[in-house]
């Protein structure tokens, strides 16, 4: 019987054959799924955001649906509608794309705030309310949202309350020269994803998520996390600090990173590796030297003593 570490190593190896030259981003996406959170991928078009979402769903053997967010997308387009059927003389509910285990919300910041709010309820409550009836979403329910940079035309900035619902925000970035050479010379990535074998299934994922919860956090490590949360609230680095919910998210992500590294305890390296991706989108930096939120998080991290 394979161990969790062996299964996860096989998952990472398979994903890295499709998303070439981006092992850190692949690892972060897997960690987000193991931690039971939702993932936001922010980058320019064409760097592999959608391919990563497809590859994750295929590799974990999860039911997948994709919605292209546009300015005229309505909440009912996500959740579904009840349609009157003459043959049965009653209304029958036709579920929308939200009723999938992995939902790719493509270009989420092109949708109106009303539609974004509908997705927010689903992400937070794991259920939707349609025409007065509450319907549970599948388990697991994992949202991978992509968004273009805010300076592109036709985008609505996500509200802070919705950004906070994403466990992580990552950026894939351009490939290096050798990785791009392999992309240009190889077969189409979409075709490759379609033929990926399912290495796991929903039950196996649930077992791995329970294993994440069992990863030990020693008291000095807990103090280290608390020190960083306190640093975000000091007023030196950010306008507002992290909420308790964000602190819980950071610890969950750190546990997932430890499991991916084959350990049953969290080390400072796990917290450091996942901190910018987990907290930067929740923070607004103080205008210090024009640093962005990710750079400011790294500066704060460097200034925090390691246990």
ABEGO torsion letter per residue (X at the ends): XBBAAAAAAAAAAAAAAABBGBAAAAAAAAAAAAAGBBBBBBBBBGAGAAAAAAAAAAAAGBBBBBBBBBAABBAAAAAEBBBBBAAAGBBBBBBBAABBABBBBBGAAABBAAAAAAAAAAAAAGBBBBGGBBBBBBOBBBBBBBBBBAABBGBBBBBAAAAAABABBBBAEBBBAAAAAAAAABBBAAAAAAABBBABBAAAAAAAAAAAAABBBBAAAAAAAAAAAAAAAAGAABABBBBAAAAAAAAAAAAAAAAAAGBABBBAAAAAAAAAAAAAAABBBBBBGGBBAAAAAAAAAAABBBX
